[in-house]
Amino acid sequence: MTLEHKRVLSDADFEPWFEKAQKLSQLFREIGMKYDVENTFAYPTIKPFKESKIGALGIPVEFGGPGGNILQISKVVSEMSRGDSAITLAYNMHFIMFGIAMANMSDEQNKYWGGRVCGGELIFGPFSEQRAGFSGLADTRAIPQPGGGWKLYGKKTWGTLSEAADIITSSATITDAEGNLPEAFEDRVSSEMMYIADWSVDEDGNGDGVRIEKSWNALGMHATGTHVIHFDGFFVPESGYICEARTGLFSSLEWASLMFASIYYGMSQRVLEESRAVLSKKTLGAVFGAVAASDVKVAGVGHIIDGVGDMACKVEQNRRILWQTCNDLIDGYEDEWPLELRVPYIGLAKTTVAANTTHMAQKAMSLVGGSAFRKGTIFERLYRDSCAAMYQPLNADQTYTYIGEYLLQPEELND
Ligand SMILES: Cc1cc2nc3c(=O)[nH]c(=O)nc-3n(C[C@H](O)[C@H](O)[C@H](O)COP(=O)(O)OP(=O)(O)OC[C@H]3O[C@@H](n4cnc5c(N)ncnc54)[C@H](O)[C@@H]3O)c2cc1C
């Protein structure tokens, strides 16, 4: 089935969901710095997040949920991200994976897994491969078992939310009985499956045929707990098969690109908020430089006034491109685009928001001045965290390639 983008949940009925997001956002804001410093998943958020059942917002009414649409989910993700982007990025994987899985699962699967998500369970999705990120065809092997189903062997290097999740959806390539991957490229593509299965690990990250290697150590986004996941005989029953992985991912990639855009829109709001809080009050005293005066308030300095104005414009640009792209999907405007451009045109929201936000986080560092460079300030934190925006799909370089290749086809030039 295709999960259509619709307007089902009214604005009034959406309000309590947004209030849940505001409460979680406040909690994330309060503890975010601690988990950035400790470089671990923000464990105290798991219980309140699950109990809020906010992860069920997008489950369609026919599968027991409230039927929130992609714009409403975007709004709750941005609101939580305004509180703390790293903690929210972890839970964002749930919204991404639920969206992609729901769009590709059978009604029976949707009813079963959707019901579990309505009960507060969380999904994570370690798809990316070490050698080629999100676009890497799965090296994880799914070896068919005599009684049906597959046993999985291999590893995924980007396993955000693995410590809090109850359900996994990921990709693996179906092999022959001896575990050999298909040799021909086309066979490899068609043998790569998207699956869904139960996920259960103990405190040390060990489960039946799986292990979390708690190795996350990166420039930013510390609280995401993006660990390496090892599969060593992890069993996936036949009922867990969803679809061919590439077909499924690309037909519903908006759940990845627009949810990532929502994270960075929320982050851009926070950059502006923190910059205003400092720059509206900061006084330099007596200075001799571009401005020479006995007592200089930075709020009166030209490039700082312009800089803050520019930030506010970028925040508003972010909101417009993100919300309008969500509305384009809901209103069916995407039908106007050539099919080949659907993915990159939707992805433009992500690449634009990401570029604006990384620019803003850097600009905030220079406008606030040297104090922003010190460890533990919100500005160096936002600067580090914003860098993650470059990597999540769609990345800007590949977006331009998709569009440029399409426009340079000879048949297009003849039009
Ligand atoms: C904080 C964080 C959390 C993440 N969490 C998850 C997660 O939970 N699940 C998950 O699956 N992934 C996750 N990712 C991984 C993310 O999706 C990858 O970073 C992304 O897929 C890009 O892969 P890569 O960074 O390894 O780069 P690579 O794929 O190695 O790219 C290297 C270069 O090659 C280019 N390139 C790659 N593929 C192609 C192609 N097909 N055509 C043309 N050029 C190409 C890239 O543009 C880049 O310039 C996370 C990333 C971050 C930063």
The ligand as an SDF file (V2000), in Angstrom:
LIG
                    3D

 53 58  0  0  0  0  0  0  0  0999 V2000
   24.2900   11.8910   13.5450 C   0  0  0  0  0  0  0  0  0  0  0  0
   24.0220   10.9040   12.4600 C   0  0  0  0  0  0  0  0  0  0  0  0
   23.1340    9.8780   12.6710 C   0  0  0  0  0  0  0  0  0  0  0  0
   22.8630    8.9470   11.6650 C   0  0  0  0  0  0  0  0  0  0  0  0
   21.9830    7.9310   11.9050 N   0  0  0  0  0  0  0  0  0  0  0  0
   21.6930    7.0370   10.9380 C   0  0  0  0  0  0  0  0  0  0  0  0
   20.7550    5.9800   11.1360 C   0  0  0  0  0  0  0  0  0  0  0  0
   20.1410    5.8490   12.2010 O   0  0  0  0  0  0  0  0  0  0  0  0
   20.5390    5.1100   10.1300 N   0  0  0  0  0  0  0  0  0  0  0  0
   21.1750    5.2040    8.9430 C   0  0  0  0  0  0  0  0  0  0  0  0
   20.9180    4.3940    8.0690 O   0  0  0  0  0  0  0  0  0  0  0  0
   22.0850    6.1880    8.7140 N   0  0  0  0  0  0  0  0  0  0  0  0
   22.3550    7.1020    9.6820 C   0  0  0  0  0  0  0  0  0  0  0  0
   23.2770    8.0880    9.4520 N   0  0  0  0  0  0  0  0  0  0  0  0
   24.1420    7.9440    8.2840 C   0  0  0  0  0  0  0  0  0  0  0  0
   23.8560    8.8780    7.1930 C   0  0  0  0  0  0  0  0  0  0  0  0
   22.6880    8.5140    6.5470 O   0  0  0  0  0  0  0  0  0  0  0  0
   25.0970    8.7850    6.3190 C   0  0  0  0  0  0  0  0  0  0  0  0
   25.9600    9.7490    6.8500 O   0  0  0  0  0  0  0  0  0  0  0  0
   24.7770    9.0280    4.9200 C   0  0  0  0  0  0  0  0  0  0  0  0
   24.1600    7.9020    4.4140 O   0  0  0  0  0  0  0  0  0  0  0  0
   25.9980    9.3920    4.1100 C   0  0  0  0  0  0  0  0  0  0  0  0
   26.9020    8.3750    4.1820 O   0  0  0  0  0  0  0  0  0  0  0  0
   28.4240    8.6600    4.5060 P   0  0  0  0  0  0  0  0  0  0  0  0
   28.4600    9.8450    5.3900 O   0  0  0  0  0  0  0  0  0  0  0  0
   29.0390    7.4420    5.0300 O   0  0  0  0  0  0  0  0  0  0  0  0
   29.0750    9.0910    3.1690 O   0  0  0  0  0  0  0  0  0  0  0  0
   29.3980    8.1980    1.8930 P   0  0  0  0  0  0  0  0  0  0  0  0
   28.1570    7.5110    1.4480 O   0  0  0  0  0  0  0  0  0  0  0  0
   30.6140    7.3720    2.1570 O   0  0  0  0  0  0  0  0  0  0  0  0
   29.7420    9.3010    0.8260 O   0  0  0  0  0  0  0  0  0  0  0  0
   31.0940    9.7050    0.4390 C   0  0  0  0  0  0  0  0  0  0  0  0
   30.9780   10.6270   -0.7550 C   0  0  0  0  0  0  0  0  0  0  0  0
   30.4430    9.9080   -1.8650 O   0  0  0  0  0  0  0  0  0  0  0  0
   29.2350   10.5210   -2.3240 C   0  0  0  0  0  0  0  0  0  0  0  0
   28.2950    9.4620   -2.6610 N   0  0  0  0  0  0  0  0  0  0  0  0
   27.8550    8.4630   -1.8590 C   0  0  0  0  0  0  0  0  0  0  0  0
   26.9930    7.6610   -2.5320 N   0  0  0  0  0  0  0  0  0  0  0  0
   26.8800    8.1710   -3.7800 C   0  0  0  0  0  0  0  0  0  0  0  0
   26.1440    7.8130   -4.9270 C   0  0  0  0  0  0  0  0  0  0  0  0
   25.3730    6.7310   -4.9490 N   0  0  0  0  0  0  0  0  0  0  0  0
   26.2390    8.5980   -6.0220 N   0  0  0  0  0  0  0  0  0  0  0  0
   27.0450    9.6930   -6.0190 C   0  0  0  0  0  0  0  0  0  0  0  0
   27.7850   10.0720   -4.9700 N   0  0  0  0  0  0  0  0  0  0  0  0
   27.7040    9.3240   -3.8640 C   0  0  0  0  0  0  0  0  0  0  0  0
   28.7310   11.3680   -1.1590 C   0  0  0  0  0  0  0  0  0  0  0  0
   27.9430   12.4470   -1.6170 O   0  0  0  0  0  0  0  0  0  0  0  0
   30.0310   11.8130   -0.5090 C   0  0  0  0  0  0  0  0  0  0  0  0
   30.5310   12.9400   -1.1510 O   0  0  0  0  0  0  0  0  0  0  0  0
   23.5280    9.0640   10.4220 C   0  0  0  0  0  0  0  0  0  0  0  0
   24.4270   10.1150   10.2000 C   0  0  0  0  0  0  0  0  0  0  0  0
   24.6690   11.0400   11.2000 C   0  0  0  0  0  0  0  0  0  0  0  0
   25.6340   12.1460   10.9170 C   0  0  0  0  0  0  0  0  0  0  0  0
  1  2  1  0
  2  3  1  0
  2 52  2  0
  3  4  2  0
  4  5  1  0
  4 50  1  0
  5  6  2  0
  6  7  1  0
  6 13  1  0
  7  8  2  0
  7  9  1  0
  9 10  1  0
 10 11  2  0
 10 12  1  0
 12 13  2  0
 13 14  1  0
 14 15  1  0
 14 50  1  0
 15 16  1  0
 16 17  1  0
 16 18  1  0
 18 19  1  0
 18 20  1  0
 20 21  1  0
 20 22  1  0
 22 23  1  0
 23 24  1  0
 24 25  2  0
 24 26  1  0
 24 27  1  0
 27 28  1  0
 28 29  2  0
 28 30  1  0
 28 31  1  0
 31 32  1  0
 32 33  1  0
 33 34  1  0
 33 48  1  0
 34 35  1  0
 35 36  1  0
 35 46  1  0
 36 37  1  0
 36 45  1  0
 37 38  2  0
 38 39  1  0
 39 40  1  0
 39 45  2  0
 40 41  1  0
 40 42  2  0
 42 43  1  0
 43 44  2  0
 44 45  1  0
 46 47  1  0
 46 48  1  0
 48 49  1  0
 50 51  2  0
 51 52  1  0
 52 53  1  0
M  END
$$$$
